């Protein structure tokens, strides 16, 4: 075989691999969307999105603030979404918000979250990191059947890694001037608090700016142009999309998953006081099993996600 033939064959093989990769991701997104497992996508997927997938260096991320020592079942859907993207060949990133936990996310809250000491946040962060590592390890060991395709490695990081290297003037002067007040004020979570008896602190108001910068940082360093989060996080995700657009001129995409709710439509979680934990020291395997099969309507959506992983 001539040198030209070998080069041509190698090029055709690489092109075929990129095409299969793009097709796998697009079919995965379409499949999840058709089954109601993605509640919203912004902006609409187009040819530019598909072409972006030609690069196998792209990544998708979700994030969790360590406000408790473990994740709960409401956090499981974004993680399963990451596993689906990982299966398609996209690198999954999870950001543990050691910095943003000290600020406090006002989304879905009718009063300000109590402050958490830095050493407590560090302990919570270690517990959540262990939860995530176990979920991904169990998936690879028990659910991933491919003998030839290697899953992209999970990257776990703390946003304190970059905020500890920035000063307030640098953040406000560089990031702050690219975030519009009007969009921040229009958020439902902000409006409800501003009109409420307790109002809203500047720390809470600034939260979406920090989450927006998290995504910009990952976009620049890891080509992370996809973010996955709960349906109630769309406002914060939109802030990140707009910051990326203004500071890079490029486009990113937000995907939201439905919230896990009980039979009367109330959210499962820490604030609601009905969390089902993803840690056997807080919710035993027996208790998890009983809740899983005792509330069929509540868990029907989660069961659908589980079947998609098989």
Secondary structure, 3 states (H helix, E strand, C coil): CCHHHHHHHHHHHHHHHHHHHHHHHHHHHHHHHHCCCCCEEECCCCHHHHHHCCCCCCEEEEEECCCCCCCEHHHHHHHHHHHHHHHCCCEEEEEECCCHHHCCCCCCCCCCCCCCCHHHHHHHHHHHHHHHHHHHHHHHHHHCCCCCCCCCCCEEEECHHHHCCCCHHHHHHHCHHHCCHHHHHCCHHHHHHHCCCCCCCHHHHCHHHHHHHHHHHHHHHHCEEEEEEEHHHHHHHHHHHHHHHHHHCCCCEEEEECCCECCCCCECCCCCCCCCECCCCCCCHHHHHHHHHHCHHHHHHHHHHHHHCC
